[in-house]
Amino acid sequence: MKNALILGLLFLLLALFPQLALIVLAGLGMAALWLASQPVVLAFAGGLLVERMRRWQP
């Protein structure tokens, strides 16, 4: 019941302030994009590290 009340208040706020909905959706989109790109970033950094270690001469 409490979750439904919170969700209802959130929908009411989004209905009263449409620009708030755009800000919330943009934030969620950026978070999803950031989470989706993490494996790519880590793989790229790992590949650079491996390449550096391969060339390194003690």
C-alpha positions as CSV (number, residue, x, y, z in Angstrom):
1,M,0.0,0.0,0.0
2,K,2.8,2.4,0.9
3,N,4.6,1.7,-2.5
4,A,1.4,2.5,-4.4
5,L,1.0,5.8,-2.5
6,I,4.6,6.8,-3.3
7,L,4.1,5.8,-6.9
8,G,0.8,7.7,-7.1
9,L,2.5,10.9,-5.7
10,L,5.3,10.5,-8.2
11,F,2.8,10.2,-11.1
12,L,1.0,13.3,-9.8
13,L,4.3,15.3,-9.7
14,L,5.1,14.1,-13.2
15,A,1.7,15.2,-14.4
16,L,1.9,18.6,-12.8
17,F,5.5,19.3,-13.9
18,P,6.1,17.7,-17.4
19,Q,9.7,19.1,-17.5
20,L,10.4,17.1,-14.4
21,A,9.5,13.9,-16.3
22,L,12.0,14.8,-19.0
23,I,14.7,15.3,-16.4
24,V,13.9,12.0,-14.7
25,L,13.8,10.1,-18.0
26,A,17.1,11.7,-19.1
27,G,18.7,10.7,-15.9
28,L,17.5,7.2,-16.2
29,G,18.7,7.0,-19.8
30,M,22.1,8.3,-18.8
31,A,22.4,5.7,-16.0
32,A,21.3,2.9,-18.3
33,L,23.9,4.0,-20.9
34,W,26.6,4.3,-18.3
35,L,25.9,0.8,-17.0
36,A,25.7,-0.7,-20.4
37,S,29.0,0.8,-21.4
38,Q,31.0,-0.4,-18.4
39,P,32.0,-3.8,-19.9
40,V,33.2,-2.0,-23.0
41,V,35.3,0.5,-21.1
42,L,36.8,-2.2,-18.8
43,A,37.6,-4.4,-21.8
44,F,39.3,-1.5,-23.6
45,A,41.3,-0.6,-20.5
46,G,42.3,-4.2,-20.0
47,G,43.4,-4.5,-23.6
48,L,45.6,-1.4,-23.2
49,L,47.1,-2.8,-20.0
50,V,47.9,-6.1,-21.7
51,E,49.5,-4.4,-24.6
52,R,51.6,-2.2,-22.3
53,M,52.7,-5.3,-20.3
54,R,53.6,-7.2,-23.5
55,R,55.9,-4.4,-24.7
56,W,57.5,-3.8,-21.3
57,Q,61.1,-4.8,-21.0
58,P,62.6,-5.0,-17.5
